[in-house]
Amino acid sequence: LGKAAVLLVDQLISEGTILGISWGTTMQEVARQIRPRRVKEMVIVQLNGGISRAEIDTHASEIAQTIGDRYKAIPYLMPLPAVVDNAVLKNTILSDRNLSRTLELGRKADIALFTIGSFGHDSILARANYFEPNEVDKLLQSGAVGDICSRILKTDGSICSKELNSRTIGVELEELKKKKYSIAVAGGKEKLAAIQAGLNGKWFNTLVTDEWIATELLRD
């Protein structure tokens, strides 16, 4: 998946491209697959917060830095949690000039490149202690199946919890939908429901996935 994603992105980027990226193990592999080349005035920007409150590392800063190094581009990081305790705190944090600039760059990104996560007690957001076990249970009962840029989705692609969404830091999914190239990179049987949710919400216009997932999606 990492190689396929890089082959695609390498055809799309050019001088001055703003590339927005998310984090996770899939995106880490994407970063590793990039062959060094110089792209003039290119910018890499992190699309969502990623610092964990536990020992689980989301690799967010590392991924942005690696991709920046490979393309000789400037990386803009979002050194913040993916989810904070309340919307007021989120708005206060994002009032910082430098952080708001990074978020604005994410909105302006020509290309958004992100993965899709499945949701449950073993998902990275849960293991990073963003949610208590009872919160995960409530979200699952509400229909949560996956996430895109830390935004939790139901099967139909809609946001699972508006309250949770109001305290999630990063670009809104509606902003991903507006991009010329909104590219999701995800595969594996455990992610089928999450990928289908993303398709139902029309949050991306390009999907890099594996043969099994592609076959299952085409059955519908």
Buried (B, 14 or more C-beta within 10 A) or exposed (E): BBEBBBEBBBEBBEEEBBBBBBBBBBBBBBBBBBEEEEBEEBBBBBBBBBBBEEEBBBBBBBBBBBBBBBBEBEBBBBEBBBBBEEBEEBEEBBEEEEBEEBBEBBBEBBBBBBBBBBBBEEBBBBBBEBBEEEEBBBBBEEBBBBBBBBBBBBBEBEBBBEEBBEBBBBBBBEBBBEBEBBBBBBBBEEBBBBBBBBBBBEBBBBBBBBEEBEEBBEEE
